Structures are given as C-alpha cells and as structure tokens.
Amino acid sequence: MDKNVATMIENLKEKTGHTLEEWKVVITKEHLAKHGEIVKFLKEKHGITHGYASEIALKVLGSDADSSTNADEFIVSQYKGKEHLKPFYDKIVAEIEQFDGDFKIDPKKTYVSLKRKKQFIILNPASKTRFEIGFNLKGVDPKGKLIAEKPNGICSHKINLSDISEIDQEVIDWIKMAFENAG
C-alpha cells in the first residue's frame, strides 16, 4: 500500500470519526454503489474532505490498486473496446519517464493516477473517442489546450485529446509543470 494511503487509513478515525470498517457499514446502509455518490455523501453529510472521502470510496468499492490482486488488470479493463487509445497512455508515460525524478503509477478502476509526493495527473480513456489528462495545477490559469475543471474535483484542469498527434510539446510542458509541482 502507498505510504500516503496507509497514513490516511491509520488517521481515518481521528480525522473522520470512524475507522474504514465503520465507514463500510455506514455506506452499505445507505446503499451507495458509485464512487461519486459515496464522495458526495461523505462530504455533504459528514463534512469529510475530498481526499479522505475519495480514499474511503475507493476502499469500500475495492476500486483501487491496493484492493486488486493485480493492478495491471485495471489498466487492461480500462482499454477494452478502446484499444486505439492505449498508445496515448503509453506515449505519456514514456515522456514522463524522461523527466528528472521518480513517480508512481497507481491504477484505479476507471483511470490511472500518477503520483510523486502527491498526485500530479490522471490518465483516462474517457470515451471511445476521447482521452483525458486530468491535472493538479491549482492556481494556474487555463490557456491553450488546458481547460479549467469543476472546483473541488479530483483535478483542477484537464486536456482532452482525440488524436495521438495532439500530444505535442504544449501537452508535455503542462505535464512537466504538474510533475514538478508534485515533487
């Protein structure tokens, strides 16, 4: 388990009032089955911050890499029916591997989180025709291909791609900025 996630789980009772097992009971009683529903419920009804709410939802649903016996299965399943988008993922990861510094690939059920000290981007085959890069670039004005996201979401910005040739120097520069900010 990722060190940051382990620390969150250890501090869950202190920070949220319940252990993970207790949250599982609460969420089961509410009959919530989707990540977004659980996060919204925890934030609105229990005043939990987004990070803790998201981690609780991932653990309750078993939709994070730590809950899977094989995290690579998440990546394979994300591209079923969208195989033509997998080269987007491969190209971006290859570009990041050229940066100066370590990072971790953390597959989730529907996207892949890339982290340093904190998450810097997510890679998501969002539809059959659109690949999405979500960025943590709080305080950065959107411009060029970079679009502002909804406030208080998992990402502050995104870039939508429909052709691999759109992964140009501008996109790489935004990724590098997020990478450096997360180090």
Buried (B, 14 or more C-beta within 10 A) or exposed (E): EBEBBEEBBEEBEEEBEBEBEEBBEBBEEEEBEEBEBBBBBBBEEBEBEEBBBBBBBBBBBEBBBBBBEEBEEBBEEBBEEBEEBBEBBEBBBEBBEEBEEEBEBBBBBBBBBBBBEEBBBBBBBBEEEBBBBBBBBEEBEBEEBBEBBEEEEBBBBBBBBEEBEBBEEBBBEBBBBBBEBBE
